[in-house]
């Protein structure tokens, strides 16, 4: 600890994260900060150009409401989100993002993002809400806009700095503390408001890809629960911590299926060629009123597929060749059909090359030619994500103008997207109960939260009070794994095996084993029960004790130590929330065997939780679901 320099950075607004939401916040907040003579600082664990869920690229923008054309309304989008989340949604947040997201997409195009257009110059839709893009450089384009905005407003950004904890002044957030992953430096960021946008969490559960494939996942493996820990540890009320997301993707490399389902209209079948969506349709009656909405909720589609898997009808296949053939056959003659076939084949490969190159490599390695044979799909391991079809995150204030008499008391308490902690804002995967914002909506939510944070600072201009003793205590806590390794590593011949400490990789394996076996992971077909959860929470308690014995050989391992602490808190909130909700509402995401049905009369409600860092106790509560539209 003695050889670590403490670097203090004073700012007005601190943005934690470098993904889509953080970039949106940087762009919007910088505009308003410049007008108010304020400073914006962004700090990212990675490098902004390739940070966040869009790091590798993307083949589609998944939220474009197209309000100007009159084709869709805000109510249409709210209904879509409400149905897909089985009724559990904050419509004020969803509508607020949806009414602004189109302008965000137009900004992306202005900055250079290639969006597919037809001969008439109209956007090409993948589905009702999705636009096709050439998005290999999507994140680079957006990051450039964020960096330019910061520079024009006199702000600054820090990369390769890992934020570990919030800094608190009583019940107010006054910044953050973390460390460089490249230099022996601890960074103390003092701020009048802090915006959390550090992504969701992967590798809380044991992944399907192990051994040589370990680290491969659908959601970015470097997103390790920093948003959840930061908000939980700061005392923010959290919501939907039980709503993990399990996407269905091409097996092993996690390639996207959206273009195949929505653009190519491909059919997914079991190994016998049966259409599980039709053959298992009777199951939909059990999950009304959401079982028969169109489109079917993502978790329900998962569940109907899983029923076939549990019935021995696996593997599950995407019938890519039939879809391509059907489109090509609509051509006027054989020559045109061959040309169309080549175009579709190129688009199929490009879909992966834009965002999941490993899937193209796997197809090539396993002799899969999508125009000739099907490819296997599967349900991934569980992820915690507030921007896709999951909903976990912080409970935030909605916009005042969208509240009605029924929602105002519950959903509004000041500045849009501020958590229940004064001065702490959340966006993207850090913000809960506002699903289906994806990349464009996360950027938009960052814009909304960034503007609101500047308004908060304008009303609270007093300098943040950061207690020096708090900083020193946290610094010692953050660097302790390095001291532990240095003190004890020489007492055994193998530094990985030592009675005095646990290395971060082994710690992660223990966490994943607990979650996989007791909280409904892949090995149990995503099933759990009250008794399993109670046992899992007992084992997690022992793991939490052992967190004090984490050891790090270098800065990289120190980062891994704290990533796992963050994951552990996400896991704790998750198990407590599933246990508290005494029903199964999202079959296909998780199934409680002891509560195997949906109880709309008692559980059409949010499950929220709050952690007290002083007592280390959790408080659970219900919050009512209130809709803006009938």
Secondary structure as UniProt FT lines:
FT   TURN            2..3
FT   STRAND          5..10
FT   STRAND          13..16
FT   HELIX           20..36
FT   STRAND          40..43
FT   HELIX           48..50
FT   TURN            53..56
FT   STRAND          58..61
FT   TURN            67..70
FT   HELIX           74..84
FT   TURN            85..87
FT   HELIX           91..111
FT   STRAND          114..115
FT   TURN            119..120
FT   STRAND          131..135
FT   TURN            136..137
FT   HELIX           138..152
FT   TURN            153..154
FT   STRAND          156..158
FT   STRAND          161..169
FT   TURN            170..171
FT   STRAND          172..180
FT   STRAND          185..190
FT   STRAND          193..196
FT   HELIX           211..213
FT   TURN            214..215
FT   TURN            221..222
FT   HELIX           226..233
FT   TURN            234..235
FT   STRAND          238..239
FT   TURN            241..242
FT   STRAND          248..250
FT   TURN            251..253
FT   HELIX           259..263
FT   STRAND          268..269
FT   TURN            271..272
FT   HELIX           276..279
FT   HELIX           281..287
FT   TURN            288..292
FT   HELIX           298..310
FT   TURN            311..312
FT   STRAND          316..318
FT   HELIX           320..328
FT   TURN            329..330
FT   HELIX           334..353
FT   TURN            354..355
FT   HELIX           357..365
FT   TURN            366..367
FT   TURN            370..372
FT   STRAND          375..379
FT   STRAND          383..384
FT   STRAND          393..394
FT   HELIX           400..402
FT   TURN            405..407
FT   HELIX           408..411
FT   TURN            416..417
FT   STRAND          424..426
FT   HELIX           428..430
FT   HELIX           438..459
FT   HELIX           468..488
FT   HELIX           489..491
FT   TURN            495..496
FT   TURN            499..500
FT   STRAND          502..503
FT   HELIX           504..518
FT   TURN            519..520
FT   HELIX           522..524
FT   TURN            525..526
FT   STRAND          527..528
FT   HELIX           530..546
FT   HELIX           547..549
FT   STRAND          550..551
FT   HELIX           555..580
FT   TURN            587..589
FT   STRAND          591..592
FT   TURN            593..594
FT   HELIX           600..603
FT   STRAND          605..612
FT   TURN            613..616
FT   STRAND          617..624
//
